[in-house]
Amino acid sequence: PTVLELGGSDAFIIMPSADLDKAVSVGTTARTQNNGQSCIAAKRFFIHADIYEDVKARLTESFEALNVGDPMKAETNIGPLVNKDSLETVMRQVDNALKEGAVRVTGAKVVEGDGFFFTPGILENIPESADVYHEEIFAPVALLFKVQNLDEAIKIANSSPFGLVSAIFTNDEAEQEQAINGLEAGATFVNSMTGSNPVLPFGGIK
């Protein structure tokens, strides 16, 4: 038997009862780990309308504080993408999203010079017509979605053809149960970053 993990467009939900400092800190790491090139990296951030502007501002500050450069240096947070094809794919996805009406909050631009560097970025107001609404973006670019409630977050999250992992930050036990049972993902992590462990089952459902 062969199991292939071929990508994910993983949901990261933040609700009003969450510890926002922790959610933003973990969310930043979850989106930018391995320079954003991870199947289980947080990719689509669903943020409740009541806290959307606050979380967006915090994420923006956190992303802008990341250092892009030589991955062999201790002060570097973000290294290069794997190759030219990957860089060109991400450029196409971001350009398409902006053309379709998405808004660049920060970053998401090519770093001029040698190497395949791309600044950590945030896009919002992603329309369904944009490629990234349906595709995985394999780079340190977060997609923000403002939702009115958890039902809406789960509905949009489940519209993806990917169903690998997901995460929710909330201290409301009913919301935790709803996300665990409602999200179409192989695993849902509560108030923590998604991950894999060799002693536990791991995989997607789509």
Beta strands, then each sheet from edge to edge (+ up, - down):
strand 1: 10-14
strand 2: 42-48
strand 3: 103-106
strand 4: 121-124
strand 5: 141-147
strand 6: 165-169
strand 7: 187-190
sheet 1: 3+ 4- 5- 2- 1- 6- 7-
end
